[in-house]
Amino acid sequence: MTRTGRPRAFDTDQALARARDLFWSQGYGATSIQNLVDELKVQRGSLYAAFGDKRGLYLQAVALYAEQNRQRLQALVATDPVLPTIRQMLLDPAALTGAAGLAGGGRRGCLLGNTTAELLPDDTTARELVAAAYHTTVEILTAALERAQSAGEVTTDTTPQAQAQLLLLLFQGAALVGRAQPDHDQLAAGIDAAIDALRAR
């Protein structure tokens, strides 16, 4: 009879989500294998067998984060009008990133942005992963802004693609600046100025 080997004694999906949160909270460099072993409550051998090395686990965690962000963003901009939803997303990045229910969620920033700052441009695989996620974000926002332009909500002075790229830059900037400068009124003023520039006149 063929032996199939011992089944893993832990849920890999759950472990990956916990690893994502740990990396997101501490950063890639500051998170050790022992930190991961302790947080995931698995043996080192099981961790390596399931995910490879620390870098491999990190990239899988970022990929999970990116996919969950894609799903949230699609759901958020699926209804009209679009600009109030985008404004709220910029004011509260945790609502998009899924950090709202996590300890220190509002101060974690965006894991994609954090990865950009910590690993790029030297890590080619990480760069490709983050670039693909940014591209997907722009595509989703472009479709929503095309709809908003057709409805007369958003100005046609610039293309939906350019507007979507602007919003990506705003989101990453707001998520980053908000970690160091949590003055909500100042952030809101800047975001409102950008949103107002997108409105149809």
VENCORQUI-V616894 format. One record per helix or strand. SS is the DSSP state (H for helix, E for strand). FROM is the first residue (numbers start at 1). LEN is the number of residues. If there is no record, write none. Layout:
SS|FROM|LEN + SS|FROM|LEN
//
This chain:
H|12|15 + H|33|8 + H|44|8 + H|54|23 + H|83|9 + H|93|5 + H|99|3 + H|105|3 + H|111|9 + H|124|27 + E|154|1 + H|160|21 + H|184|15 + E|199|1
//
